[in-house]
Amino acid sequence: MILRCGRFELALDRPRVMGVLNVTPDSFSDGGRFLEMDAALEHARRMIEEGADIIDIGAESTRPGATPTSESDEMRRIVPLLERLAGAGAPVSVDTRKPAVMRAAIAAGASMINDVAALRAPGALETLASATKPVAVCLMHMRGEPASMQQRVAYTDVVAEVRGFLAERAGACEAAGIAHERIVVDPGFGFGKTVAHNLVLLRELAQIVALGYPVLVGLSRKSTIGTITGREVGERVAGSLGAALAAVARGAKLVRVHDVRETVDALKVWNAVETAALGRAERG
């Protein structure tokens, strides 16, 4: 399995790490830290040096309770940064729901669009389908809007409902001409879901993997980790590593994280163990 991201092709024979770069004043974990261009560039380059396979830039906070960011503000934060990162040596993803921002990002060098709304905004699907280069897209499940998504959350069967939604959106992409190898799906941990929903989705992640698309998991530093461990946002590295390992053990191909170096090291150990076990089985 490969993931085609513009001019990049990522082999998914091992879990890949997506490093988070929030250029926002209000993201839940690091809001405001990387608003300045030099700080953002330094952080992106540091994450690549630490082993990040993809850099994911977000210019609009989608944390629970967040208010929307204007199209012009998103572009102002994203486009100059993308242009400076064009030769960084790793695919750059842009986390946006807005078709105009998607078009500007692709023109500025983005290799992937990471959409929490799964290309449901008018014109979003057409934007990716008509792109002149094979930009990847991550389709995420979210019920409601960030401002209100954690209010009155209810599912009959959260795994079946999330799986069905992702299957429908991925099918719509392929029907529109977006190649299978450009599509990633994300169950959307914490987006219109309780802690219990998140844990069931993680435990049953293999059902999402069975759709046949690479699965991205983003649990890094989230409130679910805090609820389980009792730790504040800045103290959730160990818990986030546990979640990442649980995800890849169930078939996730990409993990979206804030702590790249620690995650890369943990996955190296996990992969070494799995490779050794496979080699022993083949010999035996």
C-alpha positions as CSV (number, residue, x, y, z in Angstrom):
1,M,0.0,0.0,0.0
2,I,1.2,3.5,-0.9
3,L,-0.1,6.9,-0.3
4,R,0.3,9.4,-3.2
5,C,0.9,12.9,-1.9
6,G,1.6,15.2,-4.8
7,R,5.2,14.5,-5.9
8,F,5.7,12.2,-2.9
9,E,4.9,8.5,-2.6
10,L,4.8,7.2,1.0
11,A,5.2,3.4,1.3
12,L,2.9,2.3,4.1
13,D,4.9,-0.8,5.0
14,R,5.4,0.8,8.4
15,P,3.4,3.4,10.4
16,R,4.0,7.0,9.3
17,V,4.1,10.0,11.6
18,M,2.3,13.3,10.8
19,G,3.6,16.2,12.9
20,V,1.2,18.9,14.0
21,L,2.0,22.5,13.2
22,N,-0.8,24.8,14.5
23,V,-0.4,28.4,13.3
24,T,-3.4,29.5,15.4
25,P,-3.9,31.7,18.5
26,D,-6.3,29.3,20.1
27,S,-5.5,25.6,19.5
28,F,-6.0,23.4,22.6
29,S,-2.4,22.3,23.0
30,D,-0.1,24.9,21.5
31,G,-2.2,27.9,20.5
32,G,-0.1,30.9,19.7
33,R,3.3,29.3,19.9
34,F,3.9,29.1,16.2
35,L,2.0,32.1,14.8
36,E,5.2,33.9,13.8
37,M,6.8,32.7,10.6
38,D,10.3,32.0,12.0
39,A,8.9,30.0,14.9
40,A,6.6,28.0,12.5
41,L,9.5,27.2,10.1
42,E,11.8,26.2,12.9
43,H,9.2,23.9,14.4
44,A,8.4,22.3,11.0
45,R,12.1,21.7,10.2
46,R,12.7,20.3,13.7
47,M,9.8,17.8,13.3
48,I,11.3,16.7,9.9
49,E,14.7,16.2,11.5
50,E,13.0,14.2,14.3
51,G,11.5,11.8,11.7
52,A,8.1,13.3,10.8
53,D,6.9,11.9,7.4
54,I,4.3,14.6,6.9
55,I,3.8,18.1,8.3
56,D,0.2,19.1,8.9
57,I,-0.4,22.8,9.1
58,G,-3.6,24.1,10.7
59,A,-4.7,27.7,10.6
60,E,-8.1,27.3,12.1
61,S,-8.7,25.7,15.5
62,T,-11.2,22.9,15.5
63,R,-11.1,22.1,19.2
64,P,-14.5,21.7,21.0
65,G,-16.1,25.2,21.3
66,A,-13.8,26.8,18.7
67,T,-15.2,29.7,16.6
68,P,-14.7,29.7,12.8
69,T,-11.7,31.5,11.3
70,S,-12.2,33.7,8.2
71,E,-11.0,32.5,4.8
72,S,-8.7,35.5,4.5
73,D,-7.0,34.8,7.9
74,E,-6.5,31.1,7.0
75,M,-4.8,32.0,3.7
76,R,-2.7,34.7,5.4
77,R,-1.4,32.2,7.9
78,I,-0.9,29.3,5.5
79,V,0.2,30.4,2.1
80,P,3.5,32.2,2.9
81,L,4.5,29.3,5.2
82,L,3.7,26.7,2.5
83,E,5.9,28.6,0.0
84,R,8.8,28.7,2.5
85,L,8.4,24.9,3.1
86,A,8.2,23.9,-0.5
87,G,11.7,22.4,-0.4
88,A,11.5,21.0,3.1
89,G,11.8,17.4,1.9
90,A,8.6,16.0,3.3
91,P,4.9,16.3,2.2
92,V,3.1,19.2,3.7
93,S,-0.6,18.8,4.6
94,V,-3.1,21.6,5.2
95,D,-5.9,21.1,7.7
96,T,-8.8,23.1,6.2
97,R,-12.5,22.8,5.4
98,K,-12.7,25.7,2.9
99,P,-12.5,25.1,-0.8
100,A,-10.8,28.4,-1.5
101,V,-8.1,27.7,1.1
102,M,-7.7,24.3,-0.4
103,R,-7.1,25.8,-3.9
104,A,-4.6,28.3,-2.6
105,A,-2.8,25.7,-0.5
106,I,-2.4,23.3,-3.5
107,A,-1.2,26.2,-5.7
108,A,1.4,27.1,-2.9
109,G,2.7,23.6,-2.7
110,A,0.6,21.5,-0.4
111,S,0.8,17.8,-1.0
112,M,-2.3,16.8,1.1
113,I,-5.6,18.3,2.3
114,N,-6.7,17.2,5.7
115,D,-10.4,18.0,6.0
116,V,-12.3,17.5,9.2
117,A,-15.6,17.9,7.2
118,A,-14.6,15.1,4.7
119,L,-15.0,17.4,1.6
120,R,-18.7,18.1,2.4
121,A,-18.5,21.9,1.9
122,P,-19.9,23.0,-1.5
123,G,-17.1,22.8,-4.0
124,A,-14.6,21.0,-1.8
125,L,-14.9,17.6,-3.6
126,E,-14.6,19.2,-7.0
127,T,-11.5,21.1,-5.8
128,L,-9.7,17.9,-5.0
129,A,-11.0,16.0,-8.0
130,S,-9.9,18.8,-10.4
131,A,-6.5,19.4,-8.9
132,T,-3.7,19.3,-11.5
133,K,-1.5,17.2,-9.2
134,P,-2.3,14.1,-7.3
135,V,-2.8,15.7,-3.9
136,A,-3.8,13.3,-1.1
137,V,-6.9,13.9,1.0
138,C,-7.8,12.8,4.5
139,L,-11.5,12.4,5.1
140,M,-12.5,12.7,8.8
141,H,-15.7,11.9,10.6
142,M,-17.1,14.8,12.6
143,R,-20.7,15.1,13.8
144,G,-21.8,18.7,14.0
145,E,-19.5,21.7,14.1
146,P,-16.5,22.4,16.4
147,A,-18.4,25.1,18.3
148,S,-21.2,22.6,19.4
149,M,-20.0,19.1,18.5
150,Q,-19.6,17.9,22.1
151,Q,-23.2,18.8,23.1
152,R,-25.8,16.0,23.3
153,V,-23.5,13.4,21.6
154,A,-25.4,10.2,20.9
155,Y,-24.9,7.1,18.6
156,T,-26.8,3.9,18.2
157,D,-23.6,2.1,17.1
158,V,-20.6,4.5,16.9
159,V,-18.3,2.1,15.0
160,A,-20.9,1.2,12.4
161,E,-22.0,4.8,11.9
162,V,-18.4,6.2,11.6
163,R,-17.5,3.3,9.3
164,G,-20.5,3.9,7.1
165,F,-19.8,7.6,6.9
166,L,-16.2,7.1,5.9
167,A,-17.1,4.5,3.3
168,E,-19.6,6.8,1.7
169,R,-17.2,9.8,1.6
170,A,-14.4,7.7,0.2
171,G,-16.7,6.2,-2.4
172,A,-17.8,9.7,-3.4
173,C,-14.2,10.7,-3.9
174,E,-13.4,7.8,-6.1
175,A,-16.6,8.4,-8.1
176,A,-15.4,12.0,-8.7
177,G,-12.1,10.7,-10.0
178,I,-9.9,10.9,-6.9
179,A,-7.7,7.8,-7.1
180,H,-7.8,5.2,-4.3
181,E,-4.1,5.7,-3.4
182,R,-4.8,9.4,-2.7
183,I,-7.4,8.7,0.0
184,V,-6.9,8.5,3.8
185,V,-9.7,8.1,6.4
186,D,-9.8,9.3,10.0
187,P,-12.4,8.2,12.6
188,G,-12.3,11.7,14.1
189,F,-11.4,10.9,17.8
190,G,-12.9,13.7,19.9
191,F,-15.0,15.2,17.2
192,G,-18.5,14.8,18.4
193,K,-17.7,11.8,20.5
194,T,-17.4,11.0,24.2
195,V,-14.5,9.3,25.9
196,A,-16.4,6.1,25.8
197,H,-17.1,6.5,22.0
198,N,-13.4,7.2,21.5
199,L,-12.3,4.1,23.4
200,V,-14.7,1.8,21.5
201,L,-13.6,3.2,18.2
202,L,-10.0,2.6,19.1
203,R,-10.6,-0.9,20.3
204,E,-12.6,-1.7,17.2
205,L,-10.3,0.2,14.8
206,A,-9.8,-2.9,12.6
207,Q,-13.4,-2.4,11.4
208,I,-12.4,0.9,9.9
209,V,-9.1,-0.5,8.6
210,A,-11.2,-3.2,6.8
211,L,-12.5,-0.5,4.4
212,G,-9.2,-0.7,2.6
213,Y,-8.0,2.8,2.9
214,P,-5.0,4.0,5.1
215,V,-6.4,5.0,8.5
216,L,-5.0,8.1,10.3
217,V,-5.5,8.4,14.0
218,G,-5.2,11.6,15.9
219,L,-5.4,11.2,19.7
220,S,-2.3,13.2,20.7
221,R,-2.7,15.1,23.9
222,K,-6.5,15.1,23.6
223,S,-8.9,15.3,26.5
224,T,-9.6,11.6,26.3
225,I,-5.9,11.0,27.3
226,G,-6.3,13.6,30.0
227,T,-9.4,11.9,31.4
228,I,-7.8,8.5,31.4
229,T,-4.5,9.6,33.0
230,G,-5.5,12.7,35.0
231,R,-2.8,14.7,33.3
232,E,-2.9,18.2,31.9
233,V,-2.3,18.9,28.2
234,G,1.5,19.4,28.6
235,E,1.9,16.2,30.5
236,R,0.2,13.8,28.1
237,V,3.2,12.5,26.1
238,A,3.2,9.0,27.6
239,G,-0.5,8.6,27.3
240,S,-0.4,9.8,23.7
241,L,2.3,7.3,22.9
242,G,0.1,4.5,24.4
243,A,-2.8,5.6,22.2
244,A,-0.6,5.7,19.1
245,L,0.8,2.2,19.8
246,A,-2.8,0.9,20.4
247,A,-3.8,2.4,17.0
248,V,-1.0,1.0,14.9
249,A,-1.4,-2.4,16.6
250,R,-4.9,-2.4,15.2
251,G,-3.9,-1.4,11.7
252,A,-3.5,2.4,11.6
253,K,-1.0,3.5,9.0
254,L,-0.6,7.1,10.1
255,V,-0.6,8.8,13.5
256,R,-1.0,12.6,13.9
257,V,1.0,13.8,16.8
258,H,2.5,16.8,18.6
259,D,5.5,14.9,20.1
260,V,7.3,13.6,17.0
261,R,10.6,12.5,18.4
262,E,9.0,10.4,21.1
263,T,6.5,8.9,18.8
264,V,9.1,8.0,16.2
265,D,11.2,6.2,18.8
266,A,8.2,4.3,20.2
267,L,7.2,3.2,16.7
268,K,10.8,2.1,15.8
269,V,10.7,-0.2,18.8
270,W,7.2,-1.5,17.9
271,N,8.2,-2.0,14.3
272,A,11.4,-3.9,15.2
273,V,9.4,-6.2,17.5
274,E,6.8,-6.9,14.7
275,T,9.5,-7.4,12.1
276,A,11.4,-9.8,14.3
277,A,8.2,-11.7,15.0
278,L,7.4,-11.9,11.3
279,G,10.9,-13.1,10.4
280,R,10.7,-15.9,13.1
281,A,7.3,-17.0,11.8
282,E,8.6,-17.2,8.2
283,R,11.6,-19.2,9.3
284,G,9.6,-21.5,11.5
